[in-house]
Amino acid sequence: MTVNSVAFDHADPSIFTVLTCQSMKPGVAIADFVIFPPRWSVTEHTFRPPYYHRNCMSEFMGLIYGNYEAKEDGFLPGGGSLHSMMTPHGPDGTCFQKASAAELKPQKIATGTMAFMFETSLSLTVTKYGNDICEKVDENYYKCWQGMKRLFAPDKKPDSD
């Protein structure tokens, strides 16, 4: 069974958790393993892709095959991204522009895709091999957010249906 938001906003990824390692502190996991299955996106009056956020947990995203909706061009199968605790992140500029202009009608997302996330309340570090020697780090990763137009209109009210 796939669960998703049907009223507003992008649902927190924790709804897709398939495995949790609990800690002694209630509500805080040592580790969560999450998958992102195909699902319908039907929310109204909102930004549907994963929103810009910071976490109290470190997040490692991986793409096994297909396209990840928030970074279709820069996140390739076999790739991964690590966002340490409290590091801001979210969709790239292309996804932002496309989603901001899209008609909000029901659409199936993540079809033909297998993406996962591992998150932990512990700090993670990248080895010297992973950061330097393997030469696979995208030094221009931060540029995917450059040049984004500000579209926030605090006084705009949604059309009533």
N, C-alpha and C positions, 0 to 999 in steps of 0.2 A: 504494500500500500504506500502510495506517495502522498505526503501531506504538503500543503502549500497555503500561502495567504490568499484569501479570496475577497477581502474587503479593501485593505489599503496597505501600502508599504511592502517592501521586500522582507520576507520572513527571515528571522535569524537562522543562520546555518545550523545551529544546534538541533533544529527539528529533524535533521537528516543524520543524526548520530546513530551509528550502528554498534559501537563498542566504547565503553567508558571504564576507566580505571579511577575509582573514587579515592579521594584523600580523606584524612581524618576530619577535615573542615567541611561542614555541610555546604553544599552548593558550589564547591570548588573541586574540579577534577584534576588529577595528576595528568591525565591524558584522555582526549576524546578522538575517536576516528570517525570521520564523516564522509559519506559519499553523496554525490549530486546526481540523482536519477533524472530521466526525462520526466517532464511534468508540464502542466498547463499554467500559464501566467495570465491571470484574469483581473488583476487589481485595477481600480479606477482612480483617476485624479492623483497619480503618484508617479514616481520614478521607479521603474521596475527592476533594473539591474541591481546587483549588490551595491549598496550605498557606501559612501565614503565614511570610514570609521576608524577607530582605534580600539584595541582590545586589551583586557587585563591579562590575556594569555598570549603566548607566542603561537603563530599560525604558519604552518607549512602547507602550501597548496601544491598538488601534483596533477598533471594531465597525462593520462595513459593513452587515450586516442580521442579524436574529434576536435572540436573547437570550444574553448571556454568563452562564454558569452561576454564577460567583462574585459577580455583582452584577446579578441579573435586573431589579430595579426601577430602579436608579440609573445604569445604563450603557446609553444609548440608541444606536440606529444613527446613525452619523455622529459619534459621540462618541469621545473618546480620553482616556487618562490617562497622566500622566508620573510615574514614580517614579525619582528620581535615585539615584545610587549610595548604598547603605547606608540607604535610606529603608525602614522596615518597611511591609509591605502584605500584603493577603490578602483572602479573601472577606468580604463584609459580614455583619452580625449575623444577618440573615434566613437567608442561605445556611448560616451556621455552625449555627444552631439546627436547620434542616431536615436538614442532612447528619448532624448528631450523633444525631438520632432516627430516621433512615431505616433500613429493613431493608436489609442489604447483599446485594442480589440483583443479577444482571447487568442493566444498563440501558444503553440507547443514549443518548449525550450529544452535544450540539452539532449535532443534526439541525436543518436549516433555519437554520443560523447560519454567518456568515462573519466570523471574528475573526482578527486578526493581531497580531503583536508585532514591534517593531523594537528591538533592544538594541545598545548600543555601550559599549565600554570608555572612550570619551571622555566628558567632561562635556557636558551639554546645557543650554541656557538657553532661557527663554521670552521672546519679544520683548515690548516694551511693548504692541504691538497685541494680541497673544495673551493677555497677562495682564490688561490694563486696559481697552483701548479696545473690544474686540469684545463685552465683557460676557457672555461664555459660561463663565467660570470658576465652578465650583460651590464657593462659599465654605463650604458645609456638608459637603463631602466627608468630612471626618474624622468626622462624626457617625455614619457607617454602622457604626462599631465601638463606639459608646457603648452601654452597657447590656448588653453580652454577659455571660452567666453563665459562670463558670469551671466546667468539667466535667472537668478533668484529675484523674485518680485514680491516683497513682503506684503504689499497691499492688494495683490491679486487674489480674488476669490474664485473658487471653482464654479463653473456653470452648474446650476441645479438641474437634475434629471427629472 
